[in-house]
């Protein structure tokens, strides 16, 4: 079976990109990273991609008059089958969503539908978990829709919240879990799982 071609979009650090990329190098991973896009020229994600020889693009409102179209075109140019947003702080535009439909997924550092939506990123998410007194947090992988963090949830992992946790300690525990969850989901997608029950078996590939 040919490898699934995966593009990653990230704004900052890119640790999930690194986890995905490292898994993609394992024999029989079933996928490879063919493009990294960031809206932030100084992101760790772009630096990592360049270091590893992965095609890397800076696409933002500063670099392109129509960043959504530029992103869509770059993804098509690199023949991406699936798109992963990991720490991408902007909404994926309508043209890109239309092009890739159900084949764009995002990772969120909480157990959606709790603690998602506008403003729920970074430490805000973990602060909300602590403020709510939740005993369990976690990470969710979901399909990208036109609203933040609201598409179909396709995989989750739970992470305990400890007494005395700060946003930093909780974030670190959740991020570690993300680094297992996201590559595991991608491997499953590459094997043809996690498609919608009503989907065409060819949906996973362009
Ligand atoms: C992760 O916690 C992810 O869930 C959230 O942003 C963070 C990105 O981390 N959307 P990184 O850039 O992958 O290190």
Boltz pocket constraint, residues with backbone or C-beta under 6 A from the ligand:
constraints:
  - pocket:
      binder: B
      contacts: [[A, 10], [A, 11], [A, 12], [A, 13], [A, 14], [A, 15], [A, 16], [A, 17], [A, 85], [A, 86], [A, 87], [A, 88], [A, 107], [A, 108], [A, 109], [A, 122], [A, 175], [A, 178]]
      max_distance: 6.0
